[in-house]
Amino acid sequence: MKDKKLKIIPLGGLGEVGKNMTVYEYDNKILIVDAGMMFPDNDMIGIDYIIPDFDYVKQRADQVVGIIVTHAHEDHSGAISHLMEHVHAPIYSAPLTNGLIKNKLNRRSFAKEVTLIDIHAGETVQIGPFKVDFFHVCHSVPDGVGLGIDTPAGLVVHTGDYKFDHTPVDGRPTDYWKLAEFSSRGALALLSDSTNAEVPGWTPSERVIEDGFNRVFRQARGRIIIATFASLISRMQQVLDVAKGFDRKVAFTGFSMLENSRIAKELGYLQYAESQVVSIETALSMPESKVVLMVTGSQGEPTSILGRLANGTNRQFSIQAGDTVVISAHPIPGNEEAVYRAVNRLMEKGADVVYSEIEDVHVSGHASQEEMKLLLHLVRPRYLIPIHGELRMLRQHKRLAMEIGMDERQIALVENGRVIEFKHGEMKLGERIPGGYVFVDGTGVGDVDRTIIRDRELLSQDGVVLINLFLDKNNGTFKDLEILSRGFISQEESKELFDELRTRVIRLTTSPAKNMQKEIQNLSISYLNEETKRRPFIFVSITKV
């Protein structure tokens, strides 16, 4: 057993913020940690979200002995239903995380029976050859856990998302003692969150938000609308506590917000009197100074409630002068444009918009530089593998480790799909397997690639021109020609341009051609670009009549 290799294969989260997923493999047994999704970039037109490429796991589905989800945020759990379509293994996570995962599977009408096993921080569970110590980590959602994964090849510490908050909302700080115990046992490697590697100092405590909310509530005269993640249960509790002090009722709005608050209440993670929470219908009939609406859409998603409010397309209620809108989340990298576009539109509609740059209504759930250094001192790993972050964050994490004395050769700065091998206490980089993006577009998973997205981008930029050529089915001579366009130029501008294009295409049809369709397309591209300096997407169809 001692001669066998431990393989660690990150499939997501290294090079981006989101879609976190890591494979641990020993003796042909696989343990998966997290299965997250990420939001698409602005240029990924039509894409709903992105999940990891876990084809490596699909090909070895019978080797998977367990799946651990460290906490309930979408960037760690959002792809779990896609993974479970291919893998039949138990899911191990804390009760709140399992409750939200179960709801996620039910929403997708998941046919397969999935085994969900509740674990608690402080427990040790044997999963195949992996002996896993679950320890509590402080984050912006209750029940976050880190992992001490003991294998015959050595002990690996996997933090998940964490911060060192000495005054957390739930009263449970990160388990420093367990981290120090891993050091005494001899930690072979540490896989640690890099999200805030560029942020100096310490991440503020969640407690500061209460003062920020108090100031907002004190100044607000009308409705208060708070946008945050539906999985941010601790933020729900803070809003409930502050709203109670200002004699305001709270309404959770949107399917995911309603479902998550219900589950958290049933499991004991939300504490409030039944009379304090009302339906959205009741809230809208109450005096505006007496209600708080909690909604989704903190990332500016156009289909979320806040996105629809900003666009003026929400059905149940609209933004009105006197509303105070609080965005209680930081923009995920890549989402800044969408968030601030929504902020501007909300302001145009008369709302007073409050966000973290102007008031303490959100703090990060991730460790900053001094916490990351402290973690390294506590665990004292032989090797460090920075995870959970864009390349610039991973690189900065490496620099921090070197500042406190780690040798560059002890740090593996890798990308998704790179196999990291451990044998006899030594680390070696192995082969590279696919670890890219899988796009989810409606019900389609993986059937949209970069080529299709580039086509969509072209269509959005310069529009489309349709050329329908009709030929005589008997002798192939010209019968008729139709040219249509959308999103290219105005109807007034197009007449002279398309009259000339029509003349050129008809002239072309009088000459024999091996591929008439391609020649018409090339002629049209060249002519339209020459005249307009634009490159519309051109479709040519030839019909014999």
URBELMO-V356282 format. One record per residue. RES is the residue in one letter. SS is DSSP state (h for helix, s for strand, l for the rest). PHI is phi in whole degrees, 0 to 359 (none if undefined). PSI is psi as a letter, one per 40 degrees, with the letter a starting at -180 (NA if undefined). Layout:
# URBELMO-V356282
RES:SS:PHI:PSI
RES:SS:PHI:PSI
This chain:
# URBELMO-V356282
M:l:none:d
K:l:293:d
D:l:276:e
K:l:279:i
K:l:268:i
L:s:263:h
K:s:251:h
I:s:242:h
I:s:232:h
P:s:286:h
L:s:255:e
G:s:194:i
G:l:98:e
L:s:248:g
G:l:118:e
E:s:205:i
V:l:263:h
G:l:130:a
K:l:40:f
N:l:289:h
M:s:196:h
T:s:226:h
V:s:254:h
Y:s:249:h
E:s:228:h
Y:s:213:h
D:l:53:f
N:l:61:f
K:s:241:h
I:s:240:h
L:s:244:h
I:s:254:h
V:s:248:h
D:l:72:i
A:l:208:g
G:l:255:i
M:s:241:i
M:s:220:i
F:l:285:i
P:l:285:i
D:l:290:i
N:l:299:d
D:l:272:e
M:l:268:g
I:l:294:h
G:l:84:e
I:l:276:h
D:l:281:d
Y:s:196:i
I:s:234:h
I:s:237:i
P:s:293:i
D:l:275:h
F:l:251:f
D:h:300:d
Y:h:303:d
V:h:287:d
K:h:304:d
Q:l:290:e
R:l:233:f
A:h:302:d
D:h:287:e
Q:h:268:e
V:s:283:h
V:s:260:e
G:s:182:i
I:s:232:h
I:s:248:h
V:l:248:h
T:l:288:d
H:l:195:i
A:l:271:e
H:l:294:i
E:h:298:d
D:h:287:e
H:h:239:e
S:h:232:e
G:l:292:e
A:l:256:e
I:h:297:d
S:h:292:d
H:h:293:d
L:h:296:d
M:h:288:e
E:l:292:e
H:l:243:e
V:l:236:h
H:l:243:g
A:l:210:i
P:l:290:i
I:s:258:h
Y:s:251:h
S:s:199:i
A:l:291:i
P:h:306:d
L:h:295:d
T:h:300:d
N:h:297:d
G:h:299:d
L:h:287:d
I:h:295:d
K:h:301:d
N:h:296:d
K:h:297:d
L:h:293:d
N:h:295:d
R:h:296:d
R:l:270:e
S:l:51:f
F:l:290:h
A:l:280:d
K:l:289:i
E:l:281:h
V:l:244:h
T:l:269:h
L:s:251:h
I:s:249:h
D:s:287:h
I:l:236:i
H:l:230:i
A:l:304:h
G:l:102:e
E:l:274:i
T:s:238:h
V:s:231:h
Q:s:270:h
I:s:237:g
G:l:60:b
P:l:277:e
F:s:256:h
K:s:262:h
V:s:251:h
D:s:268:h
F:s:266:h
F:s:232:i
H:s:287:h
V:l:236:i
C:s:276:h
H:l:210:a
S:l:268:e
V:l:220:i
P:l:297:i
D:l:70:f
G:l:288:i
V:s:230:i
G:s:255:i
L:s:229:h
G:s:252:h
I:s:259:h
D:s:267:h
T:s:232:i
P:l:301:e
A:l:270:e
G:s:140:i
L:s:265:h
V:s:243:h
V:s:257:h
H:s:241:h
T:l:283:d
G:l:63:a
D:l:276:h
Y:l:208:i
K:s:207:i
F:l:257:g
D:l:265:h
H:l:279:e
T:l:228:g
P:l:292:i
V:l:300:d
D:l:272:e
G:l:76:e
R:l:241:g
P:l:287:i
T:l:301:i
D:l:281:g
Y:h:297:d
W:h:299:d
K:h:294:d
L:h:298:d
A:h:293:d
E:h:295:d
F:h:301:d
S:h:298:d
S:h:292:d
R:h:278:e
G:l:91:g
A:s:277:h
L:s:292:d
A:s:212:i
L:s:236:h
L:s:255:h
S:s:227:i
D:s:304:h
S:l:246:e
T:l:307:d
N:l:255:f
A:l:297:d
E:l:268:e
V:l:262:h
P:l:288:i
G:l:78:a
W:l:242:i
T:l:288:h
P:l:299:i
S:l:289:i
E:l:301:d
R:l:298:d
V:h:295:d
I:h:295:d
E:h:299:d
D:h:296:d
G:h:298:d
F:h:297:d
N:h:301:d
R:h:295:d
V:h:296:d
F:h:296:d
R:h:294:d
Q:h:272:d
A:l:289:h
R:l:253:d
G:l:251:a
R:l:293:i
I:s:247:h
I:s:244:h
I:s:248:h
A:s:256:h
T:l:204:a
F:l:287:i
A:l:294:d
S:l:267:e
L:l:274:g
I:h:297:d
S:h:297:d
R:h:290:d
M:h:302:d
Q:h:295:d
Q:h:296:d
V:h:296:d
L:h:300:d
D:h:295:d
V:h:290:d
A:h:300:d
K:h:300:d
G:h:293:d
F:l:254:e
D:l:56:f
R:l:245:i
K:s:272:i
V:s:246:h
A:s:239:h
F:s:274:h
T:l:235:h
G:l:102:i
F:h:301:d
S:h:293:d
M:h:295:d
L:h:297:d
E:h:295:d
N:h:293:d
S:h:293:d
R:h:297:d
I:h:296:d
A:h:297:d
K:h:293:d
E:h:298:d
L:l:272:e
G:l:88:e
Y:l:270:e
L:l:244:h
Q:l:242:h
Y:l:196:i
A:l:286:i
E:h:304:d
S:h:289:e
Q:h:280:d
V:s:252:h
V:l:235:i
S:l:286:i
I:h:297:d
E:h:297:d
T:h:294:d
A:h:301:d
L:h:289:e
S:h:264:e
M:l:271:i
P:l:303:h
E:h:297:d
S:h:280:e
K:h:245:e
V:s:229:i
V:s:230:h
L:s:251:h
M:s:260:h
V:s:230:i
T:l:270:i
G:l:117:e
S:l:293:e
Q:l:256:e
G:l:74:e
E:l:299:h
P:l:296:d
T:l:269:e
S:l:284:i
I:h:295:d
L:h:297:d
G:h:298:d
R:h:289:d
L:h:297:d
A:h:294:d
N:h:273:e
G:l:76:f
T:l:243:e
N:l:284:h
R:l:277:d
Q:l:287:d
F:l:204:i
S:l:234:i
I:l:289:h
Q:l:222:i
A:l:303:h
G:l:102:e
D:l:290:i
T:s:249:h
V:s:253:h
V:s:248:h
I:s:261:h
S:l:262:g
A:l:189:i
H:l:274:i
P:l:297:h
I:l:294:h
P:l:312:h
G:l:103:e
N:l:260:e
E:h:304:d
E:h:300:d
A:h:295:d
V:h:295:d
Y:h:285:d
R:h:295:d
A:h:296:d
V:h:302:d
N:h:298:d
R:h:292:d
L:h:296:d
M:h:295:d
E:h:300:d
K:l:274:e
G:l:102:e
A:l:277:i
D:s:269:h
V:s:256:h
V:s:244:h
Y:s:217:i
S:l:296:d
E:l:289:d
I:l:244:e
E:l:201:i
D:l:282:g
V:l:251:e
H:l:200:i
V:l:231:i
S:l:292:i
G:l:263:e
H:l:244:i
A:l:294:h
S:l:266:a
Q:h:302:d
E:h:292:d
E:h:292:d
M:h:294:d
K:h:294:d
L:h:298:d
L:h:302:d
L:h:297:d
H:h:292:d
L:h:290:d
V:h:275:d
R:l:47:f
P:l:286:i
R:l:287:d
Y:s:230:i
L:s:238:h
I:s:237:h
P:s:295:h
I:s:228:i
H:l:58:g
G:s:171:i
E:l:291:i
L:h:304:d
R:h:298:d
M:h:287:d
L:h:298:d
R:h:296:d
Q:h:293:d
H:h:300:d
K:h:299:d
R:h:298:d
L:h:299:d
A:h:296:d
M:h:291:d
E:h:299:d
I:l:264:e
G:l:113:e
M:l:286:i
D:l:283:i
E:h:304:d
R:h:288:e
Q:h:270:e
I:s:240:h
A:l:258:h
L:l:264:h
V:l:234:i
E:l:246:i
N:l:306:h
G:l:95:e
R:s:281:h
V:s:280:h
I:s:249:h
E:s:249:i
F:s:234:h
K:s:210:h
H:l:53:f
G:l:78:e
E:s:250:i
M:s:258:h
K:s:217:h
L:s:276:h
G:s:255:a
E:s:290:i
R:s:249:h
I:l:248:i
P:l:303:h
G:l:211:f
G:l:269:a
Y:s:265:i
V:s:243:h
F:s:272:h
V:s:251:h
D:s:233:h
G:l:65:b
T:l:269:e
G:s:276:h
V:s:238:h
G:l:83:e
D:l:266:e
V:l:246:h
D:l:242:a
R:h:299:d
T:h:297:d
I:h:295:d
I:h:295:d
R:h:296:d
D:h:298:d
R:h:296:d
E:h:295:d
L:h:299:d
L:h:300:d
S:h:288:d
Q:h:274:d
D:h:241:e
G:l:79:a
V:s:222:i
V:s:238:h
L:s:252:h
I:s:242:h
N:s:253:h
L:s:255:h
F:s:247:h
L:s:242:i
D:l:293:h
K:l:290:e
N:l:275:d
N:l:240:e
G:l:74:e
T:l:278:i
F:s:297:h
K:s:242:d
D:s:197:i
L:s:216:h
E:s:234:h
I:s:238:h
L:s:235:i
S:s:216:i
R:s:221:h
G:l:70:e
F:l:255:c
I:l:220:i
S:l:290:i
Q:h:298:d
E:h:295:d
E:h:291:d
S:h:283:d
K:h:302:d
E:h:295:d
L:h:298:d
F:h:283:d
D:h:298:d
E:h:292:d
L:h:298:d
R:h:301:d
T:h:301:d
R:h:293:d
V:h:293:d
I:h:299:d
R:h:300:d
L:h:294:d
T:h:291:e
T:l:280:e
S:l:256:i
P:l:295:i
A:l:214:i
K:l:290:d
N:l:226:g
M:h:302:d
Q:h:300:d
K:h:293:d
E:h:293:d
I:h:295:d
Q:h:296:d
N:h:296:d
L:h:300:d
S:h:293:d
I:h:301:d
S:h:297:d
Y:h:294:d
L:h:293:d
N:h:293:d
E:h:297:d
E:h:275:d
T:h:242:e
K:l:61:f
R:l:238:i
R:l:233:g
P:l:294:i
F:s:284:h
I:s:247:h
F:s:248:h
V:s:240:h
S:s:237:h
I:s:240:h
T:s:239:h
K:s:264:h
V:l:233:NA
